[in-house]
């Protein structure tokens, strides 16, 4: 599993380098942090500090997704943004990060105001998450996404 994770990360690092130079809009993850600029933890708020470079002023739809291994993201968040020509900082705050401990790739795509792709869906950085560990699933049960959900159980007589 560690070898596969290392390979996946090397492929994504290469993809970050390729997509950073061939788009009219470039987005990179500058820093991911938990509460009080601390480590990112499962089921806690997280702040994603992004650097955006745009060749021109434009209105866009920016989408971020977090994924682990498979091409499909665990979840996606989207926001309409007004980009200025040049560089600007953008911050995305997630109130709760519903993933277990592990290493995740942060992906991004940018669409123009007509829905056309300006920046294709590709990795912009990595996030290391501390916290909850997923329990193994029962035999015969397949987990579609590694989502961490805190639960409290009670028994009544």
Secondary structure per residue as TSV (DSSP state, phi and psi in degrees):
chain	resnum	aa	ss	phi	psi
A	1	X	-	360.0	-40.2
A	2	X	H	-63.7	-38.7
A	3	X	H	-64.5	-42.7
A	4	X	H	-63.8	-41.9
A	5	X	H	-63.3	-41.0
A	6	X	H	-64.8	-41.8
A	7	X	H	-62.9	-47.2
A	8	X	H	-58.2	-43.7
A	9	X	H	-64.1	-40.6
A	10	X	H	-64.1	-38.3
A	11	X	H	-64.9	-42.8
A	12	X	H	-68.9	-36.3
A	13	X	H	-62.2	-42.1
A	14	X	H	-62.5	-40.8
A	15	X	H	-64.5	-37.0
A	16	X	H	-60.4	-45.0
A	17	X	H	-63.7	-39.8
A	18	X	H	-68.1	-49.7
A	19	X	H	-73.3	-19.7
A	20	X	T	-66.8	-22.1
A	21	X	T	-110.9	-8.4
A	22	X	S	-117.5	29.8
A	23	X	S	-135.1	152.4
A	24	X	S	-71.2	-17.4
A	25	X	E	-130.0	129.7
A	26	X	E	-121.2	137.7
A	27	X	E	-128.4	132.0
A	28	X	E	-132.1	147.0
A	29	X	E	-80.7	117.9
A	30	X	E	-84.4	-42.4
A	31	X	E	-165.2	140.6
A	32	X	E	-117.5	133.9
A	33	X	E	-144.9	154.0
A	34	X	-	-90.9	-164.0
A	35	X	G	-55.8	141.6
A	36	X	G	56.4	34.8
A	37	X	G	62.7	20.3
A	38	X	-	-84.6	-168.8
A	39	X	-	-67.1	154.0
A	40	X	-	-76.9	130.7
A	41	X	B	-129.8	150.6
A	42	X	T	-55.6	142.8
A	43	X	T	54.4	30.9
A	44	X	S	-127.9	163.0
A	45	X	-	-64.1	148.4
A	46	X	E	-137.8	142.0
A	47	X	E	-112.8	127.4
A	48	X	E	-108.4	109.6
A	49	X	E	-92.0	120.2
A	50	X	E	-115.7	149.0
A	51	X	E	-109.9	129.0
A	52	X	E	-119.7	131.4
A	53	X	E	-117.2	128.1
A	54	X	E	-127.1	135.1
A	55	X	S	-88.9	74.9
A	56	X	S	121.0	158.2
A	57	X	-	-84.3	136.4
A	58	X	E	-164.4	157.0
A	59	X	E	-96.4	134.4
A	60	X	E	-139.6	164.4
A	61	X	E	-108.1	118.5
A	62	X	E	-107.7	129.0
A	63	X	E	-122.4	134.3
A	64	X	E	-118.5	142.9
A	65	X	E	-141.7	149.1
A	66	X	E	-111.5	132.8
A	67	X	E	-138.3	158.1
A	68	X	S	-136.0	100.7
A	69	X	S	84.0	-66.8
A	70	X	S	-75.5	159.8
A	71	X	S	-67.7	-18.9
A	72	X	S	-88.0	136.0
A	73	X	-	-72.8	154.6
A	74	X	S	-70.7	-40.4
A	75	X	E	-155.4	163.1
A	76	X	E	-133.0	138.4
A	77	X	E	-120.0	146.7
A	78	X	E	-133.5	152.8
A	79	X	E	-154.8	139.0
A	80	X	E	-78.7	134.8
A	81	X	E	-135.3	150.5
A	82	X	E	-105.0	113.0
A	83	X	E	-97.4	142.1
A	84	X	-	-101.5	160.8
A	85	X	S	-65.5	128.8
A	86	X	E	105.4	-150.5
A	87	X	E	-101.9	145.9
A	88	X	E	-151.6	159.2
A	89	X	E	-99.5	142.1
A	90	X	E	-134.8	141.3
A	91	X	E	-124.4	130.4
A	92	X	E	-118.9	124.2
A	93	X	E	-110.0	125.4
A	94	X	E	-100.5	125.5
A	95	X	S	-67.8	-31.2
A	96	X	-	-145.7	131.3
A	97	X	-	-99.4	105.1
A	98	X	-	-88.0	39.8
A	99	X	B	-120.9	151.4
A	100	X	-	-76.6	175.5
A	101	X	S	-55.8	143.2
A	102	X	E	153.2	-175.4
A	103	X	E	-108.6	131.1
A	104	X	E	-128.7	151.3
A	105	X	E	-96.8	137.7
A	106	X	E	-98.9	122.5
A	107	X	E	-109.4	157.8
A	108	X	E	-147.4	146.6
A	109	X	E	-136.5	152.5
A	110	X	E	-128.8	128.4
A	111	X	E	-116.1	145.4
A	112	X	E	-78.1	-179.3
A	113	X	T	-73.0	0.5
A	114	X	T	-108.6	6.7
A	115	X	S	84.3	7.0
A	116	X	-	-83.6	144.7
A	117	X	E	-73.8	123.9
A	118	X	E	-96.6	-43.6
A	119	X	E	-126.1	119.7
A	120	X	E	-70.1	158.8
A	121	X	E	-60.1	113.5
A	122	X	E	-161.5	163.2
A	123	X	E	-71.0	145.5
A	124	X	E	-123.2	-4.4
A	125	X	E	168.0	-179.5
A	126	X	E	-124.7	150.5
A	127	X	E	-128.9	125.9
A	128	X	E	-96.6	126.4
A	129	X	E	-114.7	129.5
A	130	X	B	-97.5	163.1
A	131	X	S	126.3	-136.8
A	132	X	-	-60.3	142.3
A	133	X	-	-107.4	138.9
A	134	X	-	-75.2	135.1
A	135	X	-	-77.4	149.2
A	136	X	-	-61.3	147.2
A	137	X	-	-80.6	155.0
A	138	X	-	-62.1	155.1
A	139	X	T	-54.0	131.8
A	140	X	T	87.4	-1.4
A	141	X	-	-107.1	130.1
A	142	X	-	-109.5	127.0
A	143	X	-	-88.8	120.4
A	144	X	S	-74.3	-39.3
A	145	X	S	-136.1	143.5
A	146	X	-	-81.1	75.4
A	147	X	B	-100.0	131.1
A	148	X	-	-97.4	123.5
A	149	X	-	-125.3	118.9
A	150	X	-	-73.0	141.8
A	151	X	-	-140.5	154.2
A	152	X	-	-126.4	132.5
A	153	X	-	-118.8	142.3
A	154	X	-	-132.0	153.8
A	155	X	-	-120.1	132.5
A	156	X	-	-114.7	140.3
A	157	X	-	-68.4	360.0
